[in-house]
Amino acid sequence: MNNISILGTSSDAGKSTITFVIAKILQDLGYSVAPFKAQNVSNNSHVCDDGSEIAIAQYFQSEVLSVETSYHLNPVLLKSGRGSSASLIVEGKVVANKDVLDYYRDLDTLKPAVKRCYEYLDSKFDCIVNEGAGSPVELNLMDKDLSNIFIANEYNTKIILVADIEKGGVFASIYGVYHLLPEKLRNNIIGVVVNKFRGDLSLFDEGIRIIEEDFKIPVLGVLPYVPFNLGFEDSTSLKNFVQNPKKKKLDIAVISYPYMSNYNDIEPLIADDEVFVEFVDYNISLEKFDLVILPGSKLVIKDLKWLKQNGLFEQIKNYKKDICCICGGYEMMFETLNDKYALENNQPLVEEGFGVIPSTITFEKEKILKKQEYNLFSCQIEGFEIHHGITLDYSLSYEKKNFKGTFVHGIFDNDEFRTKYFKSINSEYKGYNFKEYKRNSIDTFVEQMKSKLDVQRILDNVL
């Protein structure tokens, strides 16, 4: 069975989504399938079953497929670092903070790790569905492209192109990418998926004819734009969420600082028909909200300084209703934050926090990575930790009056905690089953996409 590469004709074309859709269709036909992305750039990550760290997109794809999670699914991950540097995570562990130029210069040293992981999965599964990154034909970077060109060329994968029609220029992007790809890869293209079409699909019948007859590229399907409020990979996808709570009981503000991370913590709230979520990234009054959430942050002190500079620091400090803080937001609540090894900043520094928690957070070199069940806020909660910040006094959580804070991600996925917490804010809140919502949303979405795809053509090329 041939492996597949999902390559976009642009960034944010929908590669992550199409990857799990194609993979799930193949799995439902009886094949064992694994998702894979050689290199991802994202502050949004998750701890795996083996205690390693990968990008949230590959973790979510593995959840869809019920595949055990490990670093093999995403061997190289880059996260924001200080200045022009990035935190380089290889095979699930932080190995260095590297300048982006140095990263590209040393890229060949990462290829053995990528090959180890890919070939491990290839030995275990019938098919790997490999997600590309950005556009595969950035001509000045093609020799440095791990996720697109390297995998497709090294392993002779079959290729599905994904084009985002919503952005405009869909014909140029399809024609351009197809003709700029090396001949070997062009010959491996199964066809193109036109993604995110709004309105009557029949309006694109002439477009299909042009692509198939004039460009000589098969069209595998025209997919309608369907809001899917799960698996947010980055801030761009986060902005595309759609919300229309019909039974609203709570207004919740999520503080959206520049280096916000792990915003998947908010997915259960976006999906909740009794909750309206607003991401706040400028100085406004918070008094209209029933709850303020400070989520994770990749660069905590930088985001804390940003809050102080734009006035939100004082707004939060003077807010009298409920506040919930997760990981980076939790760290901001301590009296002082000590970056003694300059992990986040250009030089060691100590920054004053909100002072809610009477202790100091120290950023240590060794990152804590845990995935387990926690006893938190009188509930058993499945979650994970991913942080450099260490404190001797409140190493997991802190609770006081209208304040809750914890290092643990995923707390709102827990129905018992979420329902009990929100009921304490508004007694009329009822609650819902998030796991059931998640499974139904995924199944419905995959079926909608499958009905618009030429599955037989894909199978004819893969089997």
Residue pairs with C-beta under 8 A, 6 or more apart in sequence:
1 31
1 126
1 127
1 462
1 463
2 127
2 156
2 157
2 158
2 461
2 462
2 463
3 122
3 127
3 128
3 129
3 130
3 155
3 157
3 158
4 22
4 127
4 128
4 129
4 130
4 157
4 158
4 159
4 160
4 190
4 462
5 130
5 132
5 148
5 151
5 152
5 157
5 158
5 159
5 160
6 15
6 18
6 19
6 22
6 129
6 130
6 131
6 132
6 160
6 162
7 15
7 132
7 136
7 148
7 152
7 159
7 160
7 161
7 162
7 177
8 14
8 15
8 132
8 134
8 135
8 136
8 161
8 162
8 163
8 164
9 135
9 161
9 162
9 163
9 164
9 170
9 173
9 174
9 176
9 177
9 192
10 134
10 135
10 163
10 164
10 167
10 173
11 134
11 135
11 236
12 164
12 236
12 237
13 162
13 163
13 164
13 195
14 162
14 164
14 195
14 196
14 223
15 131
15 132
15 133
15 162
16 57
16 60
16 61
16 131
16 231
16 233
16 237
17 195
17 228
17 231
18 160
18 162
18 193
18 195
18 449
19 35
19 61
19 129
19 130
19 131
20 35
20 60
20 61
20 64
20 65
20 129
20 231
20 446
21 445
21 446
21 449
21 450
21 453
22 129
22 160
22 458
23 33
23 34
23 35
23 61
23 64
23 65
23 127
23 129
24 33
24 64
24 65
24 442
24 446
25 446
25 450
25 453
25 455
25 458
26 33
26 126
26 127
26 129
26 462
27 33
27 65
29 459
31 126
31 127
32 124
32 125
32 126
32 127
33 65
33 67
33 125
33 126
33 127
33 128
33 129
34 62
34 65
34 67
34 73
34 121
34 124
34 125
34 127
34 128
34 129
35 58
35 61
35 62
35 65
35 67
35 73
35 128
35 129
35 131
36 58
36 72
36 73
36 74
36 117
36 118
36 121
36 128
36 129
36 130
36 131
36 151
37 55
37 57
37 58
37 73
37 74
37 130
37 131
37 132
37 133
37 147
38 74
38 75
38 76
38 114
38 118
38 130
38 146
38 147
38 150
38 151
39 74
39 75
39 76
39 77
39 78
39 110
39 114
39 133
39 146
39 147
40 54
40 55
40 57
40 58
40 74
40 76
40 77
40 78
40 133
40 147
41 77
41 78
41 79
41 86
41 133
42 55
42 56
42 57
42 77
42 78
42 79
42 233
42 234
43 79
43 80
43 234
43 259
43 260
43 261
43 262
43 298
44 55
44 56
44 57
44 232
44 233
44 234
44 261
44 262
44 263
44 264
45 53
45 54
45 55
45 56
45 59
45 77
45 79
45 89
45 261
45 262
45 386
46 53
46 54
46 55
46 56
46 59
46 69
46 262
46 264
46 384
46 386
46 409
47 53
47 369
47 370
47 371
47 384
47 385
47 386
48 54
48 59
48 69
48 70
48 71
48 73
48 92
48 371
49 68
49 69
49 70
49 371
50 69
50 70
50 71
50 92
51 92
51 369
51 370
51 371
52 70
52 71
52 91
52 92
52 93
52 369
53 71
53 77
53 89
53 92
53 93
53 94
53 367
53 369
53 386
54 69
54 70
54 71
54 73
54 74
54 77
54 92
55 74
55 77
55 233
56 231
56 232
56 233
56 262
56 264
57 131
57 231
57 233
58 73
58 74
58 131
59 69
59 73
60 230
60 231
60 264
61 73
61 131
61 231
62 68
62 69
62 73
63 69
64 442
67 73
70 92
71 91
71 92
71 93
71 117
72 117
72 120
72 121
73 117
73 121
75 90
75 91
75 110
75 113
75 114
75 116
75 117
75 118
76 88
76 89
76 90
76 110
76 113
76 114
76 146
77 88
77 89
78 86
78 87
78 88
78 89
78 103
79 86
79 87
79 89
79 261
79 298
80 86
80 87
80 259
80 298
80 299
81 87
81 97
81 98
81 299
82 97
82 299
82 342
82 343
82 344
82 345
82 346
83 346
84 99
84 100
84 101
85 97
85 98
85 99
85 100
86 97
86 98
86 99
86 100
86 103
87 94
87 96
87 97
87 298
88 94
88 95
88 96
88 97
88 98
88 103
89 95
90 110
90 113
91 113
91 116
91 117
94 367
97 343
98 106
104 141
104 144
107 144
107 146
110 146
111 146
111 150
114 146
114 150
114 151
115 154
118 128
118 130
118 151
118 155
121 128
122 128
122 155
127 462
128 157
130 147
130 151
130 152
130 157
131 147
132 147
132 148
132 151
132 152
133 145
133 146
133 147
133 148
134 148
135 148
135 177
136 142
136 145
136 148
136 149
136 152
136 177
136 181
136 185
137 176
137 177
137 180
137 181
138 145
139 180
142 149
143 149
149 182
149 185
151 157
152 159
152 185
152 188
153 182
153 184
153 185
156 184
156 188
157 188
158 188
158 189
158 190
158 461
158 462
159 185
159 188
159 189
159 190
160 189
160 190
160 191
160 192
160 193
160 220
160 458
161 174
161 177
161 178
161 189
161 191
161 192
161 193
161 217
162 192
162 193
162 195
163 170
163 173
163 174
163 192
163 193
163 194
163 195
164 170
164 173
164 195
164 196
165 194
165 195
165 196
165 197
165 204
165 222
166 195
166 196
166 197
166 198
166 225
170 194
170 207
171 207
171 210
171 211
171 215
174 192
174 211
174 215
174 217
175 215
178 186
178 189
178 192
178 215
178 217
179 186
181 189
189 217
190 218
190 220
190 457
190 458
190 461
190 462
191 217
191 218
191 219
191 220
191 454
191 457
192 211
192 217
192 218
192 219
192 220
193 219
193 220
193 221
193 222
193 223
193 453
194 204
194 207
194 208
194 211
194 219
194 221
194 222
194 223
195 223
196 223
196 224
196 225
197 204
197 222
197 223
197 224
197 225
198 224
198 225
201 222
201 224
201 452
204 222
207 222
208 219
208 222
211 217
211 219
212 218
212 219
218 454
218 457
219 454
220 453
220 454
220 457
220 458
221 449
221 452
221 453
221 454
222 452
223 449
223 452
223 453
224 448
224 452
226 445
226 448
226 449
227 240
227 241
227 242
228 441
228 445
229 241
229 242
229 243
229 267
229 270
229 271
229 441
230 267
230 271
230 438
230 441
230 442
231 264
231 267
232 238
232 241
232 263
232 264
232 267
235 260
235 263
238 263
238 279
241 270
243 270
243 276
243 277
245 272
245 273
245 274
245 275
245 276
246 273
247 273
247 274
247 430
248 274
248 275
248 276
249 274
249 275
249 422
249 426
249 428
249 429
249 430
250 274
250 275
250 276
250 290
250 291
250 422
250 425
250 426
250 429
251 276
251 278
251 288
251 289
251 290
251 291
252 269
252 275
252 276
252 277
252 278
252 289
252 290
252 291
252 292
252 293
253 278
253 279
253 280
253 286
253 289
253 291
253 292
253 293
254 263
254 266
254 269
254 277
254 278
254 279
254 280
254 293
254 295
255 280
255 281
255 292
255 293
255 294
255 295
255 307
255 312
255 316
255 329
256 279
256 280
256 281
257 281
257 297
257 303
257 306
257 307
258 302
258 303
258 306
259 297
259 298
259 299
259 302
259 303
260 295
260 296
260 297
260 298
260 303
261 295
261 296
261 297
261 298
261 327
261 328
262 295
262 296
262 326
262 327
262 386
262 409
263 295
263 296
264 409
265 295
265 296
265 326
265 409
265 410
265 411
265 412
266 277
266 293
266 295
266 412
267 412
268 412
268 413
268 418
268 434
269 275
269 277
269 412
270 277
271 434
271 437
271 438
271 441
272 432
273 432
274 422
274 429
274 430
274 431
274 432
275 422
278 289
280 286
280 312
282 310
282 312
283 310
283 311
283 312
283 315
284 315
285 315
286 292
286 315
286 316
286 319
287 319
289 321
290 321
290 322
290 425
290 426
291 321
291 322
291 323
291 324
291 425
292 316
292 319
292 321
292 322
292 323
292 324
293 323
293 324
293 325
293 326
293 329
294 316
294 323
294 324
294 325
294 326
294 328
294 329
294 330
294 332
294 333
295 326
295 327
295 328
295 329
296 326
296 327
296 328
296 329
296 409
297 303
297 327
297 328
297 329
297 331
297 332
298 328
299 344
300 328
300 331
300 332
300 337
300 344
300 363
300 389
301 337
301 339
301 344
301 345
301 349
301 351
302 344
302 345
303 328
303 332
304 313
304 332
304 337
304 351
304 353
305 351
307 313
307 316
307 332
313 354
316 323
316 354
317 354
320 402
321 402
321 425
322 402
322 403
322 404
322 425
323 402
323 403
323 404
324 403
324 404
324 405
324 421
325 332
325 333
325 403
325 404
325 405
325 406
326 405
326 406
326 407
326 408
326 409
326 411
327 385
327 386
327 387
327 406
327 407
327 408
327 409
328 387
328 389
329 405
330 397
330 398
330 405
330 406
330 407
331 337
331 353
331 361
331 387
331 389
332 353
332 354
333 353
333 354
333 355
333 356
333 357
333 398
333 403
333 405
334 353
334 354
334 355
334 356
334 357
334 359
334 360
334 361
334 391
335 352
335 353
335 355
335 357
335 358
335 359
335 360
336 350
336 351
336 352
336 353
336 360
336 361
337 350
337 351
337 352
337 353
337 360
337 361
337 363
337 389
338 350
338 360
338 361
338 362
338 363
339 345
339 348
339 349
339 350
339 351
339 363
340 348
340 362
340 363
341 348
341 363
341 364
341 365
342 348
342 349
343 363
343 365
343 388
344 363
353 361
356 398
356 400
356 403
356 405
357 393
357 394
357 398
357 405
358 393
359 391
359 392
359 393
359 394
360 391
361 389
361 390
361 391
362 389
362 390
362 391
363 388
363 389
363 390
364 388
364 389
364 390
365 388
366 388
367 386
367 387
367 388
368 385
368 386
368 387
368 388
368 390
368 407
369 384
369 385
369 386
370 384
370 385
371 383
371 384
371 385
372 382
372 383
372 384
373 380
373 381
373 382
373 383
374 380
374 381
374 382
374 383
374 396
374 408
375 381
376 383
376 396
376 397
376 406
376 408
376 411
376 417
377 397
377 399
377 404
377 406
377 411
377 417
377 421
378 420
379 414
379 416
379 417
379 420
380 416
381 408
381 410
381 411
381 414
381 417
382 410
382 413
382 414
383 408
383 409
383 410
383 411
383 413
383 414
384 408
384 409
384 410
385 407
385 408
385 409
386 409
387 407
389 407
395 407
396 406
396 407
396 408
397 404
397 405
397 406
397 407
397 408
398 404
398 405
398 406
399 405
404 421
411 417
411 418
412 418
412 434
413 434
413 435
415 431
415 432
415 433
415 434
415 435
418 431
418 434
419 429
419 430
419 431
422 429
422 431
423 429
423 431
